[in-house]
Amino acid sequence: MPTIFESTDLDAASDMMRRTYGTVRIAAAGDRHGVRIDRDVVGATELHLIAFAMRFDASAPPLRTLVVGRVAAGTVTYRDRRRCDHYGTGDVYLMGQPREGYDTRVDRAGVEFARISPALINLIAESESATPVRFTGYRPIDAAAARLWARTYAFARENAVTAATEPLLADSVSQLLAATALSIFPSTVLRDPTIEDRHDAHPAMLRRAIAFIESYADREIGLADIAAEARVTIRAVQLGFQRHLATTPLAYLRRIRLAQAHRELALAAPGATTVAAVAARWGFLSHSRFTARYRDTYGCTPSQTLHRR
């Protein structure tokens, strides 16, 4: 469930900011102060919407997470040892590097942002090196990328309440946010498979990966889990699925989950469940996409299967 805090008392607002974001030091201007914080936890990701009815300067410690923000109103400035960036209404940005502190100036701003685990970013990036993925720029690569983030964040917030009670859906929302962040900002990600990866992408590896996916489709599993069970790298397991099945590991996982959703709908007693509940339980984010994929696979809608008696 969402956590909401609202206060016009500067001391109370400062205390909440410290408890939520670390040892933040705030110096506010003027005699009118106000802060509202809406916070949702979705799997390994947090979604925040903050409205500041005041101007202030603040210093913050390293957040230890990747924070992608968007200014809904007002202006925000971030400074660290590398840069000083000013953002206005509609701008999308990285707040800073996870391991570095920053200073900020906020002028009556509304800010929406997601806090994403660096480990999840590494998983999505298929990175297994000891060096974490590092973002090399603080702004999206272009305007289309910024719009993509705004749509993705809005979608995540719309599904936050449902995702809070459905682990597979929460995992999908978290991975969607991480994948979007990785695609819209410049980074150090390298994707080409090595010679060893190509050698390991053999049928025996594929059989191990498929057996694991089919046995654990109802769990929160990802690329790293599949690769670990197959005893190869993430890139090798991806290459194996592409080479032998012309698909990806996660696409195959979605196929198995779709089959399980179909089975559940076909066996459900009248009135015992809904299409939306089944879709969410098996990690499908969008009802319309679930219905379209289901119709393409089974020649009917999920609703028709559920009520076919």
N, C-alpha and C positions, 0 to 999 in steps of 0.2 A: 504494500500500500504506500501511496505517496506521503512524504513528510513535508509539512508546511510550517514555515515560521514567518511571522510578520511582527514588526515592532517599529515605533518611532523613537525609542530610547536608544541613544548612541551606545551606552555601555552594554545594554542587552544585545544590540546588533553586533557589536564588536566581539562579545563573548561567543555568540553563535557562529560568527565567521571563524573564530579561532578553533572552535570545537569541530567545525565542518571541514575547514581547509588548512588547519595547522596553525602555527604561531604567527598569524598575520598581525602586523602592526598597522593601525589605522589612524590617520590624522585628517579629520573632517573639517571642512570650511563652512561658515554660516551657522545659523541657529536652528535650521530645519533639517531633521534627519529622518530617514526611513529606509527600511530594508524588508523585502519579501523574498523568501527562498522556497521554491517548490523543488522537491528532490524525489526521484524515483530510482529504485534499484532494480535493474533488469539483468539477471545473471551476474556476470563479472563486470558489468558496466553500470555507471550511474548517469542519470539524466538530470540536469539542473536547469532551472529557469529562475533568474534573479532579477529583481527590479530595485534599483537604487534611486531614492528620491533625495539625493544629496550629492555634493561634490566632495571627493576625498582622495588622498594619496595613501598607498599601502605598500608594505614590503612583505613578501611571502617566501617561505622556505621551499626547497624542492618538493614537488607534489608526488613524486614517485609514480605518476601515471601520465599517460598522454591525454592532454586536454584540448579538444577541438571546440572552438566557440564561434558564435555568430552574434553580432550586435543587432538587436531588434530596435533599439532607439538610443539616442545620445551618442557619446563618444568614449572610447577607451584607449589608453596608451600603455604599452608594455615596454619595459627596458630591462636588458640584461647585459652581460659583458660584451655581447656581439652586436646588439642592435637597439634601436629605438623606433618602434612602429606605432603609427596612429591609425585607429580603425573607427569608421563611422557606420551609420545605419546600413544594414545589409551586408557588411563585410564579414567574411569567414576567415578564420585564422587559427594557427597553433598558438596556445598560450605561452609555451616555452618548452625547453627540453626537460624530460622527466627528472633528471638528476641535477638540475640547476635552479636556483632561486631567481626571483625577478622582482622588480618594482612596477607598480601600476598607478595610473591616474584615471579615475572614473568620474565622469561628469553627467549625473542624472541619466544613467544608462540602464537599459534593459538588455540582459545578456543570457543567451541560452547556450549550454555547452554539454558535452559528453566527456566523462572520465573513463578512459579505456586502458586496460592493463597492457603494459609493454609485452608481457608474455603472450597475450592474445595476438598482438601485432606480429610478433615473431612467428607464431603458429600460422597465421593467415599468409604471411610472407614466405612460408616454407623455409624459414631460416633456421639452421641448426648450428651455426657457428657460435663460438663463445662471445663474439661481439654482437650486441643487440642491433636490430635495425635502427638506424638513425635518420631522422628527417632533416634534410639539408635546406629547407626553406620554410618560411612561416605563413606563406600565403598559398592558396590553391594555384594550380598550374594555369587555369584560365577561368573565365566567367562561367562557362558551362559546368566546370567542376564545382564551383561555389554553389551553383543552383542544385546540383546533385546532392551535395551535403545537406542543404536546407530541406530538400524533399525527404531524404533518408531520416534526418533527425525528427521531422514532423511525423513520419510514419512510425518511428520507434516510440514516440510519446503516445501516439494514438493506441498502440498495442501494449503499453507498459502494464496496465492493470491486468489484462489477460495473461501476459507473459509472466507476471509475478507468481502465478499459480501453476504454470505449465513449464517444467524444466526444459523440454526440447525447444519450445517456442522462445524461451528466454535465451537459450544458447544461440538460436538462429538470429535473434535480434542483435545480440552482442557481436556475433561474427559479421553481420551485415554492416554494423557501424565501423568495426575495425577494418573490414575490406574496403569500405568507402573512403575512410581516412587514408588508407594506404594508396588508393588509386588517385586521389586528388592532390596530394602533396608530393613534392620531389623527395626522394629518399635514396638510401644506399642499397636498396634491394637488388639482388642478382638472381635471375631465374633459370639460367641455362644448366642442364644436367651435366654431370661429370662423366668421364669414361667408366668409372666404377658404377655410377647410377645406371648407365646403359647396359652394363653387364648384368646387374642385379635385377633388371626388369624382365624376368623370365616367368614361365607359366607356374612353376612351383610357388614362387613368391605371390603370384596373383591368386592362387588357390587359398593360400593362408589368409590373404587380405579379405577375400570374399567370404570365407568362413567366419572371420571375425565380424565383419559388417552384418552378416545375416543373423549372427547370434546375439549381437548387442545393439541392434537398430533402435531399441527402446531406451537406450542410455545416451548420455551426453558425450558422444565420441566425435573426434575430429581427425584431421589428417595426421597429426602427430601420434595419436593412438593407433591408427591403422598401420602406419609405418613401423611403429614399435612392435606390433604383433607380427608383422610380416618380416621383421628383422632386417629392414633395409632403410634407406633414407627416404624422406618425404618425396624428393624429386624422383627417386627410383620407382616408388609405388605409383606416382602420377604417370610416369612414362609407361609403366607396365599396363595400366588401365587404358591409356591412349593407344598403345601398340596392339594389344590383344582384343580389346573390347570397343575401341573407338569412343570412349567416354572418360570421365574423371571419377576418382574415388567418391567424391561428395555427390556427384550426379547419380552414381550407383546406389549410394546410401539413400538418397531421396527416392529412388525407384523402389527400393525395399520398403521404405516407410510408406510410400503410396500404396503398395500392395497390402501392407498391414492395416492401413486405414480402410481400404476396400473390404478386407476381411471383417473388420470390426463393424462396418456399416451393414454388411450383408447378414451378419449374425445377430445384430442388435434387436432386442425386443421392441415393439412399438412404444414410442414415448419414453424409452429408456435413455436416449441421448440425442444430440443434435449434430448436424454436419459441422458446425463451427467448433463444437467441443472436440470432435474427433480430429479435425484438421489441426487444431492447436495442440492436442495431445501428441500428435506425430510430427510437430515442428514446422507446420506450414504457416508462413506469415500472412499471406494474402489469400482471402477467401476466393476472390475471382480467379487468381492464378491456380489455386488448388482445384477449383471447379473445371477450369479449362484443361489442365493437365489430366485430371481424372476422366473427363469426357474423351480426350484424345486417346487415352489408354484403354478405357472400358466401354466406350461407345454410348455412355449414358451419363447423367449427372449424379453426383453423390446423393442428392436428395431422392432421386428415383430409386437408387439402390436401397436407401434407408427405408423407404416406404413400400418397397416391392414385397408384398405379402399375399 
